[in-house]
Amino acid sequence: MDYNKLVTRKEIILDYNGLWDDDLDVIIKVLKDTQVLEELRLKFNEITLSSGKFAEALAYNRTLRVLHLDENNIGSLGAKQIANALRVNRTLHSLYLNHCKLGDEGGKHMARALMENKSIRVLWLDQNGIGDAGAQSLAASFVINQTLRDIRLNGNLIGKKGGNKLANALKCNGSIVKIGLEKNNVIRSEQARIQEILKDEKRGGGSNNDEMSPLERLEAFIETKDRELEKKDERIASLTADLVAKGCEV
């Protein structure tokens, strides 16, 4: 890959290139240096993003608007790295992670990111093995996030419980206009209820909306506090590592 050419492009397409994480050094440098890149396509490769290098570059990039990572081996660890980047990044508005083996844990990482991110408008998570646990976390994020507009969860493992949580959360969300739940285990009546909720122009109002049960509001609150504690733990670990590196006893 030619850095000098790529750093001047508004769109970079590297789908179907058999790329691994070690092949991304030039792309990472471009993300750090570019002043013009708006769309990056890395679909159908062998990328995991587990090292955090790509995510760090993404976190502080201020030009990228659209990122395609479909059909890669991202997994829950890679999802955690992306979620960390989304907590800092304020310009990315469309993220595609279809068929990336995220699982429930990956879904939870995305949910925690949505609780802090205010730029993402489109998030596609089709065929990721996300079940009720992941759906419940995403539902909690919908109560807090009021900027996401289009989320796709087609072809996952979401059942009646997860569908119910998503439906109730949507009553408190005024921004989401599309949610894909095809080829899940959500019963038809629940899917129909979700579509009716999306048509309600009066819905929204965040976590104070009376449509949510006290238990559901508590679950959303706990999700937020868990994330706050996680951030504090990460900060303590970082400070401890710095002290050890300086030869201090901890």
C-alpha positions as CSV (number, residue, x, y, z in Angstrom):
1,M,0.0,0.0,0.0
2,D,1.3,3.4,-1.0
3,Y,0.9,5.9,1.9
4,N,1.5,9.0,-0.2
5,K,-1.4,8.0,-2.5
6,L,-3.8,6.8,0.2
7,V,-3.4,9.8,2.5
8,T,-4.8,12.1,-0.3
9,R,-8.0,10.0,-0.9
10,K,-11.5,10.7,0.3
11,E,-12.4,7.1,-0.1
12,I,-10.3,4.0,0.4
13,I,-11.6,0.6,-0.7
14,L,-9.7,-2.6,0.3
15,D,-12.5,-5.2,0.3
16,Y,-11.5,-8.8,-0.5
17,N,-7.8,-8.2,0.0
18,G,-7.0,-11.0,2.5
19,L,-5.8,-8.4,4.9
20,W,-4.7,-9.3,8.5
21,D,-4.0,-6.9,11.3
22,D,-0.3,-6.7,10.5
23,D,-1.2,-5.4,7.0
24,L,-2.9,-2.3,8.5
25,D,0.1,-0.2,9.4
26,V,-0.2,2.1,6.4
27,I,-4.0,2.5,7.0
28,I,-3.4,3.3,10.6
29,K,-0.9,6.0,9.7
30,V,-3.3,7.3,7.1
31,L,-6.1,7.5,9.8
32,K,-3.7,9.5,12.0
33,D,-2.5,11.9,9.3
34,T,-5.4,12.3,6.8
35,Q,-7.2,15.6,6.3
36,V,-9.6,14.3,3.7
37,L,-10.6,10.6,4.2
38,E,-14.3,10.2,4.6
39,E,-15.0,6.6,3.9
40,L,-12.9,3.4,4.6
41,R,-14.0,0.0,3.3
42,L,-12.3,-3.1,4.8
43,K,-14.9,-5.7,4.2
44,F,-14.3,-9.5,3.7
45,N,-10.8,-9.6,5.2
46,E,-9.2,-11.4,8.2
47,I,-9.0,-8.4,10.5
48,T,-9.5,-8.7,14.3
49,L,-8.4,-5.2,15.5
50,S,-7.5,-6.9,18.8
51,S,-4.2,-5.0,19.3
52,G,-5.9,-1.6,19.7
53,K,-3.7,0.2,17.2
54,F,-6.4,0.7,14.6
55,A,-8.9,1.8,17.3
56,E,-6.5,4.3,18.7
57,A,-6.0,5.9,15.3
58,L,-9.8,5.9,14.8
59,A,-10.5,7.5,18.2
60,Y,-8.6,10.7,17.3
61,N,-9.4,10.8,13.5
62,R,-11.5,13.8,12.7
63,T,-12.5,13.2,9.0
64,L,-13.8,9.7,8.6
65,R,-17.6,9.5,8.3
66,V,-18.2,5.9,7.2
67,L,-16.4,2.7,8.2
68,H,-17.2,-0.8,6.7
69,L,-15.8,-3.8,8.6
70,D,-18.3,-6.4,7.6
71,E,-17.2,-10.1,7.3
72,N,-14.1,-9.9,9.5
73,N,-13.0,-11.8,12.6
74,I,-13.5,-8.8,15.0
75,G,-15.0,-10.9,17.9
76,S,-15.7,-9.5,21.3
77,L,-12.1,-8.2,21.9
78,G,-12.1,-6.3,18.6
79,A,-15.5,-4.9,19.5
80,K,-14.2,-3.7,22.8
81,Q,-11.4,-1.8,21.0
82,I,-13.9,-0.2,18.5
83,A,-16.2,0.7,21.4
84,N,-13.3,2.4,23.2
85,A,-12.6,4.4,20.0
86,L,-16.3,5.4,19.7
87,R,-16.2,6.9,23.2
88,V,-13.7,9.5,21.9
89,N,-14.4,9.8,18.2
90,R,-17.0,12.5,17.4
91,T,-17.1,12.4,13.6
92,L,-17.9,8.9,12.5
93,H,-21.6,8.6,11.7
94,S,-22.0,5.1,10.0
95,L,-20.4,1.9,11.2
96,Y,-21.0,-1.5,9.6
97,L,-20.1,-4.6,11.6
98,N,-22.2,-7.3,9.9
99,H,-21.1,-10.9,10.4
100,C,-18.1,-10.1,12.6
101,K,-18.6,-12.7,15.4
102,L,-19.3,-10.2,18.1
103,G,-21.6,-12.3,20.2
104,D,-23.3,-11.0,23.3
105,E,-20.1,-9.6,24.8
106,G,-19.5,-7.6,21.6
107,G,-23.1,-6.4,21.6
108,K,-22.6,-5.2,25.2
109,H,-19.4,-3.3,24.2
110,M,-21.3,-1.6,21.4
111,A,-24.1,-0.7,23.9
112,R,-21.7,0.9,26.3
113,A,-20.1,2.9,23.5
114,L,-23.6,4.2,22.5
115,M,-24.2,5.5,26.0
116,E,-21.3,8.0,25.4
117,N,-21.1,8.5,21.7
118,K,-23.2,11.3,20.1
119,S,-22.1,11.0,16.4
120,I,-23.1,7.5,15.3
121,R,-26.3,7.6,13.2
122,V,-26.1,4.2,11.5
123,L,-25.0,0.9,13.2
124,W,-25.4,-2.4,11.5
125,L,-24.8,-5.6,13.5
126,D,-26.5,-8.3,11.4
127,Q,-25.5,-12.0,11.9
128,N,-23.3,-11.6,15.0
129,G,-24.7,-14.2,17.3
130,I,-26.2,-11.5,19.6
131,G,-28.8,-13.0,21.9
132,D,-31.1,-11.6,24.6
133,A,-28.2,-10.6,26.9
134,G,-26.7,-8.4,24.2
135,A,-30.1,-7.1,23.2
136,Q,-30.9,-6.1,26.8
137,S,-27.7,-4.0,26.9
138,L,-28.4,-2.4,23.6
139,A,-31.9,-1.6,24.9
140,A,-30.5,0.1,27.9
141,S,-28.3,2.2,25.6
142,F,-31.3,3.4,23.6
143,V,-32.7,5.0,26.7
144,I,-29.6,7.2,27.0
145,N,-28.5,7.6,23.4
146,Q,-30.7,10.0,21.4
147,T,-28.7,10.3,18.2
148,L,-28.7,6.8,16.7
149,R,-31.2,6.6,13.8
150,D,-30.8,3.2,12.1
151,I,-29.7,0.0,13.8
152,R,-29.8,-3.5,12.2
153,L,-29.8,-6.7,14.2
154,N,-31.1,-9.1,11.6
155,G,-30.0,-12.7,11.7
156,N,-29.1,-12.8,15.4
157,L,-30.3,-14.9,18.3
158,I,-32.7,-12.4,20.0
159,G,-35.7,-14.0,21.5
160,K,-39.0,-12.8,23.2
161,K,-37.2,-11.3,26.2
162,G,-34.7,-9.4,24.2
163,G,-37.4,-8.2,21.8
164,N,-39.5,-7.0,24.7
165,K,-36.6,-5.0,26.2
166,L,-35.9,-3.4,22.8
167,A,-39.5,-2.5,22.4
168,N,-39.9,-0.9,25.8
169,A,-36.6,1.0,25.4
170,L,-37.7,2.4,22.0
171,K,-40.6,4.2,23.8
172,C,-38.0,6.3,25.5
173,N,-36.0,7.0,22.4
174,G,-36.9,9.7,20.0
175,S,-34.2,9.3,17.4
176,I,-34.3,5.7,16.1
177,V,-36.4,5.4,13.0
178,K,-35.3,2.0,11.7
179,I,-34.5,-1.2,13.6
180,G,-33.9,-4.5,11.8
181,L,-34.9,-7.7,13.6
182,E,-35.6,-10.1,10.8
183,K,-34.5,-13.7,11.2
184,N,-34.4,-13.6,15.0
185,N,-36.6,-15.4,17.5
186,V,-38.7,-12.4,18.2
187,I,-42.4,-13.3,17.8
188,R,-44.4,-11.5,15.2
189,S,-46.6,-9.7,17.6
190,E,-43.5,-8.2,19.3
191,Q,-42.1,-7.1,16.0
192,A,-45.4,-5.5,15.1
193,R,-45.4,-3.7,18.4
194,I,-41.9,-2.4,17.7
195,Q,-43.0,-1.0,14.3
196,E,-46.0,0.7,15.9
197,I,-43.7,2.3,18.5
198,L,-41.4,3.6,15.8
199,K,-44.4,5.3,14.2
200,D,-45.3,7.1,17.4
201,E,-44.2,10.7,17.0
202,K,-44.7,11.4,20.7
203,R,-42.2,8.8,21.9
204,G,-38.9,9.8,23.4
205,G,-37.9,11.8,26.4
206,G,-35.0,9.7,27.6
207,S,-34.7,7.8,30.8
208,N,-37.4,9.8,32.7
209,N,-40.1,8.5,30.3
210,D,-42.9,6.9,32.3
211,E,-43.4,4.2,29.7
212,M,-40.4,2.2,31.1
213,S,-40.9,0.1,34.2
214,P,-38.9,0.9,37.3
215,L,-36.9,-2.3,36.7
216,E,-36.0,-1.3,33.2
217,R,-35.0,2.2,34.3
218,L,-32.9,0.6,37.0
219,E,-31.2,-1.7,34.4
220,A,-30.3,1.3,32.3
221,F,-28.9,3.1,35.3
222,I,-26.8,0.0,36.3
223,E,-25.4,-0.2,32.8
224,T,-24.3,3.4,33.0
225,K,-22.7,3.0,36.5
226,D,-21.0,-0.3,35.4
227,R,-19.3,1.6,32.6
228,E,-18.2,4.4,35.0
229,L,-16.6,1.9,37.3
230,E,-14.9,0.2,34.3
231,K,-13.4,3.5,33.3
232,K,-12.1,4.1,36.8
233,D,-10.6,0.6,36.9
234,E,-8.9,1.2,33.6
235,R,-7.5,4.5,34.9
236,I,-6.2,2.9,38.1
237,A,-4.6,0.1,36.1
238,S,-2.9,2.7,33.8
239,L,-1.6,4.7,36.8
240,T,-0.3,1.5,38.5
241,A,1.5,0.5,35.3
242,D,3.2,3.9,35.1
243,L,4.4,3.7,38.7
244,V,5.8,0.2,38.2
245,A,7.6,1.4,35.1
246,K,9.2,4.2,37.2
247,G,10.4,1.6,39.7
248,C,7.9,2.3,42.4
249,E,6.6,-0.4,44.6
250,V,2.8,-0.8,44.4
